[in-house]
Amino acid sequence: MPRLIPAWLLHYPKEKLGADVAAGLIVTILVIPQSLAYALLAGLPPQLGLYVSILPVIAYALLGSSMVQAVGPVAITAIMTYSVLSPLATPTTPGYIMLAAALSLLSGLMLLACGLLRLGFLSQLLSRPVISGFISGSAVLIVISQLKYLLGITPQGESSGEVLLDLLRRLGESHLPTLAIGLTALVLLFVVRALLAGWLVRAGLRAGRAAFIVRLMPLLIVLAGLGAVVAFDLDRLQGVDVVGGVVAGLPEFNFFLPGLDTVQQLLRPAFVMALIGMVQGITMAQALAIKRRERIDANAELVGLGAANVVAAFSGGMPVGGGTSRSAINVAAGAQTPLASILSALAMVGVVLGAAQWFERLPLAVLAASIIVAALSMIDLRALRQAWAYDRADALALLCTAGGVLLFGLEAGIGLGIVLSMATLLLRVSTPHIAVVGRVPGTEHFRNVARYAVETLPGVLFVRIDERLFFGNLGAVEQRLEQELALIDAPHDLVLVMSGVNLMDTTAVEVFAELNQDLAARGIRLHLAEVKGPVQDRLMKSAFWNALTGEVFLSAHAAYAKLAPVEVWCPEI
């Protein structure tokens, strides 16, 4: 169970207070446009992005284990919310907001239950390529969803592909003032992200300070867009779309329980959201902890993320997660403990009470540009190149997950990725690596005959199996053994080097007993070498152990020495 008062707060080092206060205030200011943008991306009123930057942030800070991860509205949960709910209700309507709150509640309860039941290890069930493919595919969906704001066009179409084609067909209808302000913001954001840090460092600024200025620039660009709209009255005179009414005041705490029909509709997408939030949140927390030489508790992370989403359901209604960009801003601002997040949440209270209405004339094109730049940075081409060079199966899983997200939707995409990952795993374990080995001259080492110049014995076959033996791969093992025996003249001994076998199930023991009998009928003795202790303990309880026609050797070299036609040196053991 999580502590009521976290350890970091009980033993808070006073020397870190100044850094945490500064970081909390800086983060509040920098994430205001992002919070508004992600609420709009989710199809929710913009103020909800500010609301869920208060109590959910405090809940995670008190219950999570990461010192610097920042929780709040994030792009992935926002696009998932819109993707799931837009077919069920009209965005921004009360019914839609209630569904979003129910989605946050259900996914939060799932995360909370996993944390309390100590199921943090479940975050490791999705491979990195699948997660990378899902995030990359989602990022493309985010970009497509924001093009209409950048161009000032209302597209037709139900799927992302149809929307994109309609936008391309109607490019000539783009609203020029909107396009001008959006493209200007887009270019400036790209230049800032790609070039500004290098320019500042070459100008003599320290790398840390340069990075902080880069984090600050998107806010300045957004404020510049706001200033341009106000100064030239672009929304009223030129028809530039803006955020519109932002309700001031604190959110009401609305306790509710979703109906059975709502639960049935949202149970599956809530599970997918919880799974993605679990993997992304824990992965981000671990990466930050490694950089700071700290440790995290995966189960505490799930409790913190779950509690944050449950609180978000009752105080804003927008699902939240561990934000990559928010956490990066938090670290760059100098945060040392979760107190920075708590202070940021308290500062956000001041924003929603007195400053929220300042952003009503913020142009949607500028917010869209900031979302597009953030989304494009989520497309992980580096992971694809690495996977393609190292393991084509993983690269295929990444591509198919991303393609599934784009063609069939978020749920189908992650489902396809999981199926491909499981299929790849089954393929690998059902086709184990098996090597014919021989002795490296003058040594006791045994290596693959296809890779090294080794010594072998006439009529004796040494085979190393590099996989656990279970019902799914025994056919491949038997087939390979028969093929190798057929390649040598007058075989009389077969030595199975078991150094790579850490498990044999009941079927494997029975198959090996049958193999032992079959080889005996052909005048071939079956030997075992380098059997691991736990495997041997179980084998000794089987009939196969006593019926073995050969011997059990401590090492492959001992077997080689015993079976050689002339005496081979073997050290005393």
Backbone hydrogen bonds, N-H to C=O, Kabsch-Sander energy under -0.5 kcal/mol:
donor,donor_aa,acceptor,acceptor_aa,energy
9,L,6,P,-0.7
10,L,6,P,-1.9
11,H,7,A,-2.0
12,Y,9,L,-1.0
14,K,12,Y,-0.6
16,K,13,P,-1.9
17,L,14,K,-1.6
20,D,16,K,-2.2
21,V,17,L,-2.7
22,A,18,G,-2.3
23,A,19,A,-2.5
24,G,20,D,-2.6
25,L,21,V,-2.0
26,I,22,A,-2.4
27,V,23,A,-2.9
28,T,24,G,-1.8
29,I,25,L,-1.8
30,L,26,I,-2.4
31,V,27,V,-2.2
32,I,28,T,-0.6
32,I,29,I,-0.7
35,S,31,V,-2.9
36,L,32,I,-2.2
37,A,33,P,-2.6
38,Y,34,Q,-2.6
39,A,35,S,-1.6
40,L,36,L,-2.0
41,L,37,A,-2.3
42,A,38,Y,-1.7
43,G,40,L,-1.3
44,L,39,A,-2.8
48,L,45,P,-1.7
49,G,46,P,-1.3
50,L,46,P,-0.6
51,Y,47,Q,-2.3
52,V,48,L,-2.3
53,S,50,L,-1.4
54,I,51,Y,-1.4
55,L,51,Y,-0.6
58,I,54,I,-1.8
59,A,55,L,-2.6
60,Y,56,P,-2.2
61,A,57,V,-2.2
62,L,58,I,-1.9
63,L,59,A,-1.6
64,G,60,Y,-3.4
72,G,321,G,-2.1
78,A,74,V,-2.1
79,I,75,A,-2.7
80,M,76,I,-2.2
81,T,77,T,-2.3
82,Y,78,A,-2.3
83,S,79,I,-2.5
84,V,80,M,-2.3
85,L,81,T,-2.4
86,S,82,Y,-2.4
88,L,85,L,-1.5
89,A,85,L,-1.9
92,T,43,G,-1.8
93,T,90,T,-1.7
97,I,93,T,-2.5
98,M,94,P,-2.3
99,L,95,G,-1.9
100,A,96,Y,-2.4
101,A,97,I,-2.3
102,A,98,M,-2.2
103,L,99,L,-2.6
104,S,100,A,-2.4
105,L,101,A,-2.4
106,L,102,A,-2.8
107,S,103,L,-2.3
108,G,104,S,-2.2
109,L,105,L,-2.6
110,M,106,L,-2.0
111,L,107,S,-2.2
112,L,108,G,-2.8
113,A,109,L,-2.6
114,C,110,M,-2.3
115,G,111,L,-2.3
116,L,112,L,-2.5
117,L,113,A,-2.3
118,R,115,G,-1.3
119,L,114,C,-3.3
122,L,119,L,-2.2
123,S,120,G,-1.8
124,Q,121,F,-2.1
125,L,122,L,-1.9
127,S,125,L,-0.5
131,I,127,S,-2.2
132,S,128,R,-3.1
133,G,129,P,-2.6
134,F,130,V,-2.5
135,I,131,I,-2.7
136,S,132,S,-2.5
137,G,133,G,-2.6
138,S,134,F,-2.5
139,A,135,I,-2.3
140,V,136,S,-1.8
141,L,137,G,-1.9
142,I,138,S,-2.4
143,V,139,A,-2.3
144,I,140,V,-2.5
145,S,141,L,-2.4
146,Q,142,I,-1.2
146,Q,143,V,-0.7
147,L,143,V,-0.9
147,L,144,I,-0.7
148,K,144,I,-0.5
149,Y,146,Q,-0.6
150,L,146,Q,-1.6
151,L,147,L,-2.4
152,G,148,K,-1.6
153,I,148,K,-1.5
163,V,159,S,-2.3
164,L,160,S,-2.6
165,L,161,G,-2.4
166,D,162,E,-2.2
167,L,163,V,-2.3
168,L,164,L,-2.4
169,R,165,L,-2.2
170,R,166,D,-1.6
171,L,168,L,-1.1
173,E,170,R,-2.1
174,S,171,L,-1.9
175,H,151,L,-2.5
176,L,174,S,-0.9
179,L,175,H,-3.0
180,A,176,L,-2.8
181,I,177,P,-2.2
182,G,178,T,-2.5
183,L,179,L,-2.9
184,T,180,A,-2.1
185,A,181,I,-1.9
186,L,182,G,-2.4
187,V,183,L,-2.8
188,L,184,T,-2.4
189,L,185,A,-2.5
190,F,186,L,-2.2
191,V,187,V,-2.6
192,V,188,L,-2.6
193,R,189,L,-2.5
194,A,190,F,-2.6
195,L,191,V,-2.7
196,L,191,V,-1.3
196,L,192,V,-0.5
197,A,192,V,-0.6
199,W,195,L,-2.2
200,L,196,L,-2.6
201,V,197,A,-2.4
202,R,198,G,-2.3
203,A,199,W,-1.3
204,G,201,V,-1.6
205,L,200,L,-2.4
210,A,206,R,-2.5
211,A,207,A,-2.4
212,F,208,G,-1.8
213,I,209,R,-2.1
214,V,210,A,-2.0
215,R,211,A,-1.9
216,L,212,F,-1.7
217,M,213,I,-1.8
219,L,216,L,-0.6
220,L,216,L,-1.5
221,I,217,M,-2.6
222,V,218,P,-2.4
223,L,219,L,-2.7
224,A,220,L,-2.1
225,G,221,I,-2.2
226,L,222,V,-2.3
227,G,223,L,-2.7
228,A,224,A,-2.4
229,V,225,G,-2.1
230,V,226,L,-2.3
231,A,227,G,-2.9
232,F,228,A,-2.2
233,D,229,V,-0.9
234,L,229,V,-1.2
237,L,233,D,-3.0
238,Q,233,D,-0.5
238,Q,234,L,-1.1
240,V,234,L,-2.0
243,V,362,L,-2.1
244,G,360,E,-2.7
247,V,245,G,-0.6
249,G,352,V,-3.1
254,N,252,E,-1.1
254,N,314,F,-2.3
255,F,253,F,-0.8
263,V,259,G,-2.4
264,Q,260,L,-2.5
265,Q,261,D,-2.0
266,L,262,T,-2.1
267,L,263,V,-1.6
270,A,266,L,-2.5
271,F,267,L,-1.9
272,V,268,R,-2.2
273,M,269,P,-2.7
274,A,270,A,-2.6
275,L,271,F,-2.6
276,I,272,V,-2.7
277,G,273,M,-2.8
278,M,274,A,-2.6
279,V,275,L,-2.3
280,Q,276,I,-2.9
281,G,277,G,-2.6
282,I,278,M,-2.3
283,T,279,V,-2.4
284,M,280,Q,-2.4
285,A,281,G,-2.3
286,Q,282,I,-2.6
287,A,283,T,-2.3
288,L,284,M,-2.3
289,A,285,A,-2.4
290,I,286,Q,-2.4
291,K,287,A,-1.7
292,R,288,L,-1.6
293,R,290,I,-1.0
294,E,289,A,-3.3
298,A,296,I,-0.6
301,E,297,D,-2.3
302,L,298,A,-1.8
303,V,299,N,-2.1
304,G,300,A,-2.7
305,L,301,E,-2.9
306,G,302,L,-2.8
307,A,303,V,-2.8
308,A,304,G,-2.1
309,N,305,L,-1.9
310,V,306,G,-2.3
311,V,307,A,-2.6
312,A,308,A,-2.2
313,A,309,N,-1.9
314,F,310,V,-1.0
315,S,311,V,-1.1
317,G,312,A,-3.9
321,G,72,G,-2.3
323,G,70,A,-2.0
323,G,321,G,-0.8
327,S,323,G,-2.4
328,A,324,T,-2.2
329,I,325,S,-2.5
330,N,326,R,-2.6
331,V,327,S,-2.6
332,A,328,A,-2.7
333,A,329,I,-2.2
334,G,331,V,-1.5
335,A,330,N,-2.2
340,A,337,T,-1.7
342,I,338,P,-2.0
343,L,339,L,-2.8
344,S,340,A,-2.0
345,A,341,S,-2.4
346,L,342,I,-2.2
347,A,343,L,-2.4
348,M,344,S,-1.9
349,V,345,A,-1.2
350,G,346,L,-1.1
351,V,347,A,-1.5
352,V,348,M,-2.6
353,L,349,V,-1.6
354,G,350,G,-2.2
355,A,351,V,-2.7
356,A,351,V,-1.6
358,W,355,A,-1.4
359,F,356,A,-1.6
360,E,357,Q,-1.5
362,L,359,F,-1.5
364,L,241,D,-2.0
365,A,241,D,-0.5
366,V,363,P,-0.6
367,L,363,P,-1.6
368,A,364,L,-2.9
369,A,365,A,-2.1
370,S,366,V,-2.1
371,I,367,L,-2.3
372,I,368,A,-2.8
373,V,369,A,-2.3
374,A,370,S,-1.9
375,A,371,I,-2.8
376,L,372,I,-2.8
377,S,373,V,-1.4
378,M,375,A,-1.4
379,I,375,A,-0.5
379,I,376,L,-1.0
380,D,378,M,-0.7
381,L,379,I,-1.3
384,L,380,D,-1.2
385,R,381,L,-2.5
386,Q,382,R,-2.5
387,A,383,A,-2.5
388,W,384,L,-2.6
389,A,385,R,-2.0
390,Y,386,Q,-2.1
391,D,387,A,-2.9
395,A,391,D,-1.9
396,L,392,R,-2.5
397,A,393,A,-2.1
398,L,394,D,-2.2
399,L,395,A,-2.6
400,C,396,L,-2.8
401,T,397,A,-2.1
402,A,398,L,-2.4
403,G,399,L,-3.0
404,G,400,C,-2.8
405,V,401,T,-2.3
406,L,402,A,-2.0
407,L,403,G,-2.7
408,F,404,G,-2.7
409,G,404,G,-0.8
409,G,405,V,-1.0
413,G,409,G,-2.1
414,I,410,L,-2.4
415,G,411,E,-2.2
416,L,412,A,-2.6
417,G,413,G,-2.2
418,I,414,I,-2.3
419,V,415,G,-2.4
420,L,416,L,-2.5
421,S,417,G,-2.3
422,M,418,I,-2.6
423,A,419,V,-2.7
424,T,420,L,-2.6
425,L,421,S,-2.4
426,L,422,M,-2.8
427,L,423,A,-2.5
428,R,424,T,-2.3
429,V,425,L,-2.4
430,S,426,L,-2.0
431,T,427,L,-0.8
434,I,432,P,-0.5
435,A,464,R,-2.5
437,V,435,A,-0.5
437,V,462,F,-2.1
438,G,447,R,-2.3
439,R,455,E,-2.4
440,V,445,H,-2.9
443,T,440,V,-2.0
447,R,438,G,-2.3
449,V,436,V,-2.8
451,R,448,N,-1.5
452,Y,448,N,-1.9
454,V,452,Y,-1.0
455,E,439,R,-3.3
460,V,457,L,-1.7
461,L,493,D,-2.3
462,F,460,V,-0.5
463,V,461,L,-0.6
463,V,495,V,-2.9
464,R,435,A,-3.4
465,I,463,V,-0.5
465,I,497,V,-1.7
466,D,433,H,-2.6
466,D,464,R,-0.6
469,L,503,L,-2.7
470,F,468,R,-0.6
473,N,470,F,-2.0
474,L,470,F,-0.8
477,V,473,N,-1.7
478,E,474,L,-2.8
479,Q,475,G,-2.3
480,R,476,A,-2.1
481,L,477,V,-2.4
482,E,478,E,-2.2
483,Q,479,Q,-2.1
484,E,480,R,-2.3
485,L,481,L,-2.4
486,A,482,E,-1.8
487,L,483,Q,-0.6
487,L,484,E,-0.8
488,I,485,L,-1.0
492,H,459,G,-3.0
493,D,459,G,-1.8
494,L,525,R,-2.7
495,V,461,L,-3.1
496,L,494,L,-0.6
496,L,527,H,-2.5
497,V,463,V,-3.3
497,V,495,V,-0.7
498,M,496,L,-0.7
498,M,529,A,-3.2
500,G,465,I,-0.7
501,V,498,M,-1.6
502,N,500,G,-0.7
505,D,469,L,-1.9
509,V,505,D,-1.9
510,E,506,T,-2.1
511,V,507,T,-2.6
512,F,508,A,-2.5
513,A,509,V,-1.9
514,E,510,E,-2.1
515,L,511,V,-2.5
516,N,512,F,-2.5
517,Q,513,A,-1.8
518,D,514,E,-2.5
519,L,515,L,-2.7
520,A,516,N,-2.0
521,A,517,Q,-2.0
522,R,518,D,-0.8
522,R,519,L,-0.7
523,G,520,A,-1.6
524,I,519,L,-3.0
525,R,492,H,-2.5
527,H,494,L,-3.2
527,H,525,R,-0.5
528,L,551,E,-2.4
529,A,496,L,-2.2
530,E,553,F,-1.7
531,V,553,F,-0.5
536,Q,532,K,-3.0
537,D,533,G,-2.7
538,R,534,P,-1.3
539,L,535,V,-2.4
540,M,536,Q,-2.4
541,K,538,R,-1.1
542,S,539,L,-2.2
545,W,539,L,-0.6
546,N,542,S,-0.8
547,A,543,A,-1.6
548,L,544,F,-0.8
548,L,545,W,-0.6
550,G,526,L,-1.5
553,F,528,L,-3.3
553,F,551,E,-0.6
559,A,555,S,-1.6
560,Y,556,A,-2.4
561,A,557,H,-2.7
562,K,558,A,-2.0
563,L,559,A,-2.2
564,A,560,Y,-1.3
